Amino acid sequence: MIEIGKYNELRVLSKTEAGLNLTDGDKLVILPYQYVPAGLEIGDNVSVFVYIQKDGRLTGTTQKAYAEVGDFAFLKVVSDGEDGVFMDLGIDKDVYVPSREQKRPMQKGYKYVVYVYLDENNDRLLASSKLYDFVEEEDFDFEEGDEVSLLITEETDLGFNAIINNTYIGLLYHNEVFDNIQIGEQRKGWIKKIRVEGKIDLTLQPSGYGHILDSKEMILAALKKSGGVIELGDKSSPEEIYHRFQISKSAFKKTIGSLYKERLIMLSDDSIRLLTDEEAD
């Protein structure tokens, strides 16, 4: 079965003046000659992105699309009109965003996070910036502490909303972000908390015992490299700590607390010092 708005593995059936006829054994898709890979012959298989032309023909392309149907993506508006805008999909076919599907009016030349889907009436490609209409709100396939992929969608008073694993939506609180973060950026993140009401809190730093072990090795190595003293401690700012070690202040305090209990370091408000073998004894 051919999936419109997605890549399909199809067989070359025949040649025409316009291009190659491809088939899944049932329907035909035309692949224009400008997109035919060198050496492709009748009987060969080829992967193409399939869409519908204005005349209703199924058409394929070997161009690389920025997104498929069912994807959230950061796309640029390339033209606009009274009833909607068109966004660059990376192929010769732009994706249309009707005005009714725009959370806020979109402007030519700007980029927005949208969800790509098919029009139920005619299977044409559409997109929407009303992201909450397309995210799942239950049956999460992850647990607290799991690593996930994030697509940053917008900044709010609380922090940054992000699409999780192309399926769910969660929040990165401002106090969990220590470096420059951009709308449309793809990041690796972790599930910090799944709330009773189904809200998801995110973090850009891993947590858990395994992470503490990694952080301990990193900080010990840094202490040895810096002559045994690092000017960071309990009173240091989250930004200073993240700039040096790329971990949160909470993770830093847990790590140096563990190193202190093992009598490997001495602590002060503004520094940590590596203990000598004699001091440790």
Secondary structure, 3 states (H helix, E strand, C coil): CCCCCCEEEEEEEEECCCEEEEECCCCEEEEEHHHCCCCCCCCCEEEEEEEECCCCCEEEECCCCCCCCCCEEEEEEEEECCCEEEECCCCCCCEEEEHHHCCCCCCCCCEEEEEEEECCCCCCEEEECCHHHCCCCCCCCCCCCCEEEEEEEEECCCEEEEEECCCEEEEEEHHHCCCCCCCCCEEEEEEEEECCCCCEEEECCCCCHHHHHHHHHHHHHHHHHCCCEECCCCCCCHHHHHHHHCCCHHHHHHHHHHHHHCCCEEECCCCEEECCHHHHC
